[in-house]
């Protein structure tokens, strides 16, 4: 069903030809542009939420990030527009100010994206992406996998904003809404040592490594995420706030108003758009708890774990033992600490290239605009 996937199913860049890498870059770009094809310049530049960038900023950032790594860093070329980088720096330019920046817009933005891609392909023709390449960034095509993943992840962020646009229809190629979550059956994981993290080969982000052993006590974890029906009972019992986009239908029920529609909330679908605080309160109401991220990963081999919704865990976003920032500290290292909570899995809006059991997503515990739900656990 469209965006419903399990394990990673995409081509591994480390074994791909340059032509295949070019095709993967183009596939990501086609998907990005498909998301914004129905929109006019006013919609692309509008600020809909201080938590989300204008779509024009995302498009420019995607191209500028590509230019920085694939054209300047790898190709040694000068930037096309030297002043642009600081406006598209995600750390230096927080989301709440991006709509006020002198970023590229309209035809100028589209031309920049095309010009960067042309130079990217020129550089690709010149470099060595073999598994034994001397440059660690190029070895096995790492930097190209990183850039493809970066664009695909921004597409999911763009979809968060597109939920706010009345009448927006998902492109057919992107599939359907979240799939049903099924029943509440749990799986018990025995106490013992579990291996956590991404293997040393293939692409993964620095925060997924190094792979290491971790001792866990026995626990039980639900096979499926919490459904809308369960969340509705939780709200009725506790007076908790409804998820983002839920409104009363006037007859005692609930409707989903994302993208300006008014559709009945499907009781058997996973609940989406809840904060960590709400997920934690729900778990306590149910007499359970949030899983740790290590419990979630250890159980992922036994669960239908990806493709429904990102799932909040109890874990703070911290480095693994022996962590090494690569290729830049701003991806992971600057976010480590007690402020952010880890989410695992993937959502219906996540591309399969980033839907792997070792992937660590993170956000502030009060955030609800992300496609986030919850799966419950308990000691066994």
Protein Blocks (a to p, Z undefined) as FASTA:
>chain_A
ZZaccddfbdcfklccfklmmmmmmmmmmmmmmmmmmpcfklmmpcfbfkbccfklmmmm
mmmmmmmmmmmmmnopacfblmlmmmmmmklmcfklmmmpccdehjllmmmmmmmmmmmm
mmmmmmccbfklfblklggolmmmmmmmmmmmmmmmmmmmmmmpghiacdfklopaddde
bjabdcdddeddddedjdfedjddfklpccdddddddddddfbdcdfklmmmmmmmnopa
cdehiacehiopacdfehhiacdddfkbccehiafklmmmmmmmnopacddfklmmmmmm
mpcfbhjaccddfbdcdddehiacdfbfklmmmmgcjkbccdehjdfkbcfklmcfkbcc
dddfkbckbccdddddddZZ
